Amino acid sequence: MDKNTITVTSPLLPDRAEFELLLKEIWNSKWITNNGSFHQKLEKALAEYLKVPFISLFTNGTLPLLTALQALRITGEVITTPYSFVATTHSIWWNGCRPVFVDIEGETCGIDPDKIEAAITPKTTAIMPVSCYGKPCKMDEIQAIADKYGLKVIHDAAHAFGVEVNGESWAGKGDMASLSFHATKVYNTLEGGALVVKDEATKKRIDFLKNFGFAGETEVVAPGINSKMDEVRAAYGLVNLKHVDEAIEKRHQVAVKYREALRPVPGIRFFDDMPGVRHNYSYFPIFINAEEYGMTRDELYFKLREHGVLGRRYFYPLISTFSTYRSLPSAGAENLPVATRVANEVICLPMHHELSEADLTRILELIVR
Ligand SMILES: *Cc1c(COP(=O)(O)O)cnc(C)c1O
């Protein structure tokens, strides 16, 4: 890639010298996977950082979603949002369940609780909301509906690393919450992920399920999968965790500058901070009203590209429009008007800890008019 290209994200990389010291330890011990000491240390460190009771590491952020549905014995229909990364819906499909799409609300781009009840049938067993862009989805309302109908809540918190609401960890919300530590996320372990659970017995079961279902040397209790995080990535994650707060603060400064420059621009909307929320600034989505702005979303997106600024149209197209899902009765655009509109308006601008003043000036000169 041209070195003048500004990418939408840039991975947080751990200090090499510090990482290499840990690599030496791994080489010396020859324990490279299967719940080694770095795996145990990272689980502890993340539970502390995220202020959650129990966490189980995974090899990516998709398998914890799959495993959560399996562990909670979810069957039938699962209510979810079309406005997310495909992995959310895929995890439902992989469990042999039927995704039921419900529209989003504009305030957080999460599933709209006012539209959930109409989608519940006798087959519904769970709701899978997403805290999109790390904005806290309307969990109190979602949980109240789940309680009323006896449904489980599996929270896709892939974007919500480190997010807190009134001092409470957002990664702890839902019966189980899933995190992704992919390279494009605020915190990464190269590839990786985790499942947050509420009690030790559940953690134990999750730990079986991510290791083929082994509950001992000779006992297999369920058709589990292999999704264990290895020692190298756990060590990498331990070093990276030390610098993630700094990176989030740098992202915050970028958000402040974007908002300042874009607030006067007609036809561009963006999110402001929400009261009581510790945001992680994982993404900076803007929403283009073509009529007021004088240019469509795609015209601006391709103009940015032409000038070496790579935004991303997250989340376009909607999951409900992909071939696997488009014939589902809930997948029609008429059922999903807000999600359909937002998907056609959004561009996520470059957002990471290394964006310079010069980068921001270049990006904003292309947008502000
Ligand atoms: C990134 C992401 C995932 C999947 O994570 P991977 O680590 O890439 O498998 C799941 N859900 C959402 C909303 C994501 O953004």
The ligand as an ORCA input file, in Angstrom:
! r2SCAN-3c Opt
* xyz 0 1
  C     -15.139     -8.319     14.803
  C     -16.499     -8.737     15.138
  C     -16.845    -10.073     15.418
  C     -15.940    -11.230     15.130
  O     -14.723    -11.172     15.645
  P     -13.492    -11.958     15.022
  O     -12.481    -11.835     16.122
  O     -13.090    -11.241     13.779
  O     -13.902    -13.370     14.771
  C     -18.122    -10.361     15.858
  N     -19.046     -9.397     15.990
  C     -18.777     -8.119     15.696
  C     -19.848     -7.096     15.884
  C     -17.508     -7.750     15.237
  O     -17.265     -6.475     14.898
*
